[in-house]
């Protein structure tokens, strides 16, 4: 797979978000990430992701955006064709560096792949 993250690979919009978090979904925790995923209902779509960094942990938008960029980059470099909708939810109040996030994303994707 090419190391790009196109718009079609991003999960956005109210309907898609509600579909991911409603009904039967699965979850994996790999510190500092909680990963929620669900099999896609439509055929022909690539794996789609969304990244969530709660305001409760990081009050400044600059910090939240930095973590989101790091998580998207970690996923982009290590993505796999899984046919899932995935939400990466950052769940720690400490700022993680890129290598920590990349290892967490790799472990989470491996766990998703084996289920």
C-alpha positions in Angstrom: 0.0 0.0 0.0 1.3 3.5 -0.7 2.2 5.6 2.3 -0.4 8.3 1.7 -3.5 9.2 3.7 -6.1 10.4 1.3 -9.5 12.0 2.1 -11.3 8.8 1.4 -9.3 7.1 4.1 -10.4 9.5 6.8 -13.6 8.9 8.7 -15.6 12.1 8.9 -19.2 13.2 9.1 -21.9 12.7 11.6 -23.4 9.6 10.0 -20.1 7.7 9.8 -19.1 8.7 13.4 -22.5 7.6 14.8 -22.3 4.4 12.9 -18.9 3.6 14.4 -19.8 4.3 18.0 -23.3 2.8 17.8 -24.2 -0.9 17.8 -21.6 -3.7 18.0 -18.1 -2.3 18.1 -14.9 -3.6 19.5 -12.2 -1.9 21.5 -8.5 -2.3 22.1 -6.4 -0.5 24.7 -2.7 0.1 24.1 -1.3 2.8 26.3 -1.8 5.8 25.6 -4.5 4.9 23.0 -7.9 3.4 23.1 -8.8 2.1 19.7 -12.5 1.5 18.7 -13.1 -0.3 15.5 -16.0 -1.8 13.6 -16.3 -3.7 10.3 -17.3 -1.6 7.4 -20.9 -1.8 6.2 -20.1 -0.8 2.6 -18.0 -2.7 0.1 -15.1 -1.2 -1.7 -13.9 1.3 0.9 -10.4 1.4 2.3 -9.7 1.3 6.0 -10.9 4.6 7.4 -9.6 6.3 10.5 -10.4 9.2 12.8 -8.2 10.6 15.6 -9.6 12.0 18.8 -7.7 13.9 21.4 -10.0 15.1 24.2 -10.1 18.7 25.4 -10.3 17.4 29.0 -6.6 16.3 28.8 -5.2 19.1 26.7 -6.8 22.5 27.1 -4.7 24.1 24.3 -5.6 23.4 20.7 -1.9 23.5 19.7 -1.2 20.5 21.9 -4.3 18.6 20.6 -3.4 19.3 17.0 0.2 18.2 17.5 -0.9 14.8 18.9 -3.4 14.4 16.1 -0.7 15.0 13.5 1.6 12.6 15.2 -1.1 9.9 15.3 -2.1 10.3 11.7 1.6 10.2 10.6 2.2 7.0 12.7 -0.9 5.4 11.1 0.1 6.5 7.6 3.6 4.9 7.9 2.2 1.6 9.2 -1.3 1.3 7.7 -2.7 -2.0 6.7 -5.7 -3.0 4.5 -8.1 -4.2 7.3 -11.6 -3.1 6.0 -12.5 -1.5 9.3 -13.6 1.9 10.5 -11.1 2.9 13.2 -11.1 5.6 15.9 -7.8 6.3 17.7 -8.7 8.0 21.0 -5.8 9.4 23.0 -6.4 8.6 26.6 -3.5 10.0 28.6 -2.8 13.5 30.1 0.9 13.4 29.2 2.3 14.4 25.9 3.7 11.4 24.1 6.5 11.5 21.6 6.2 10.2 18.0 8.1 6.9 18.7 5.8 6.0 21.6 2.7 6.7 19.5 4.0 4.8 16.5 4.7 1.7 18.7 1.1 2.0 20.1 -0.4 2.3 16.7 1.5 -0.8 15.5 0.5 -2.9 18.5 -3.1 -1.8 18.1 -3.2 -2.6 14.4 -1.7 -6.1 15.1 -4.4 -6.7 17.8 -7.1 -5.7 15.3 -5.6 -7.9 12.6 -5.6 -11.0 14.8 -9.3 -10.6 15.9 
